[in-house]
Amino acid sequence: MIEIERKFLVKSEAFKTEASASYTIKQGFLNSHKERTVRVRLKKNSGFITIKGKSTSNGLSRFEWEKEISKQEAENLLTLCEDGIIDKIRYEVVFGKHIFEVDVFSGVNEGLCIAEVELNSENEFFEKPHWLGIEVTGDIRYYNSQLSKDPFKSWK
């Protein structure tokens, strides 16, 4: 139940030709407090409710609990979410021994593209694809809960 991941900006669209899957995601937050977030997500034809705890000081790890719910339940819960619904297309790219999830945001976060890789330990080695840019792990501006409140297009 501890999620360990690293986040990176993406510097080219080369990942699209390497993707093994892609799908749309719509998500909102029932609670976006920095100590905990409660997220509702529509992914493909399924819904999910996720609770995440506060990140460690380096931003690499945090508690995460997720449960699948019906598409209808997720649609209903999205109507209760805080302002700032997030829309994105997720691409899954297998590279080395890991799967990179690359999110291409639309709407008020259009222009932002972030890749995440989940790890088994904070020190785990992973190969980096050539299209990875600078690391933004731990930078709260790139958390989806923050992007729902302070969208990428409003950054100076």
N, C-alpha and C positions, 0 to 999 in steps of 0.2 A: 504493500500500500504506500510505499515511498516511491515517488517519481523522481528519477534523476535524468535531467536532460540539459542539453546545451543548445543555444539559439544563435543563429547567424543571419546576417543580411545576405541576399543573393545578388551576385553581380552580373549574371547573364541569364538568358532563358534556355540555355543548353540543357537544363534538367528535364525540360519537357520531352525531348526525344529519348531520354533515358527512363522515363516514368513507366512503371508497370500498371498503375491505376491512377484514375483521377475522378473526383466527385465534388459536388457542391456541399457546403456547410453553411448553415444559418444558426447563429447562436446568440443568446442573450443572458443577462445576469439577473437572478433574483436577489443576489446580494454581492456587492463588489467591494466589501470592506478589506483593508490590507491584511487583516489577521485571518480572513477566510473568504472564499468566494463560493457561490452556489450558481452553477452554470446549467443552462438548458440548451441542448444542441439537437438539431435535425441534421442527420447525415445519411445520405441515400434515402432509404425508406424507413429508417429507424430513428427513434428518439433516445436521448441519453440525459441523465441528470448527474452532475459531477460536483463533488465538494472538494475544494483544495484548501490546504492550510497555508500558513505563512511560509515563505521561502527562507532557507538558511541564509546567513549573511553573504555568502558568495553567489547566491541565486541558483545553485545547482540542484538542490533537493527540496522537496516538500511533500507533505502528506497529500494523497489523492485517493478518493473513493468514487467509483462510477457504477451506475446501474442503468441497464437498458430499460427504456419505457416505450410505449407504443408511439407511433407517429402522431396520432390524435392527441395523446396526452402532452407530447412535446409542443405541438401547435397551440394547445390551450394554455400551457404554462408560458409560452413565449409572449402571450398577450398580457401577462402579469409582470414581465421583466422591466427593469429600469430602462430608461431611454438609452439608445445607442446599440441597436441590433447590429451584429457583425455578419457580413456576407463574404464568403471567400471560396475559392476553388483550391482543393488540396490535391497535390500530386505526391504519390508514393514512389520513391526511388531507392532501389536496392543498390548499395555501393559498399564493396568489401563485405564485411559481416554484419552490416547495419542497414536499417531502413531509415532514410531521411524523409520527413514529411515537410513538403514545401507548400506554404500557403501564399496564394496570390489573392490579395484583398481587392474588393471592389467597393463601390459607394464612396462614403466619406473617408475610407482608408485606401482608396485606389492609389496605385503607385508604390505600395509597400509590398515587399515579398520577403518572407522569412522562412528559413529552413530550421527544423528541429531534429535532433537525434536523441533517442532515449538510450541510456546506458545502464549497465548492471552495477557499476560503482563509479564514484566521482573521478577516480584515476584511470578508468578504462581507456585504453588506446582505441582510436578509430581512424580510418583513412578518410581524408577530406577530399571531396570532389573539387575539380578545378573551378566550378561555378560558385563555390562558397566565398562570401565576402567576409567582412569584419565580424567578430564575435560580439553579440549583444546579451549574452547570458547575464542575468541579474539586473539588467537595465529595465526598470519598471515601465518605462515608456512603451516597451514592446510587448508587455503583457496584454492579452486580449481584453481583460477587465479594464485596463487603463485606456486602451484604444477605443473602447465603447464610450468613454467619458471625454477623452481628448484625442479626437481622430487625427490620423496622419496628415490629412489635407490642411489642418489648422496649425501645424507646426511651422515655425518661422525658420 
